[in-house]
C-alpha cells in the first residue's frame, strides 16, 4: 500500500506519480517531492556506482 501523499517513480509509465498508483513492484520510492521522484533512476545509478566503488576498494582493486 502506498502513501497517498508521497511521490513515486513509475517504471511502467516512466514518470513521477503522486500517491497510490501502479503496483509496488513497478514503482520506486517513496520520495519527498516530484523533483526527487523524477530523478529516481539517476539517484539509483549514483548509489549503485558509489556502492560498486566501495566494493572495489574493499577488494583492493
Secondary structure, 3 states (H helix, E strand, C coil): CCCCCCEEEECCCCEEEECCCCCHHHEEEEECCHHHHHCHHHHHHHHHHHHHHHHHHHHCC
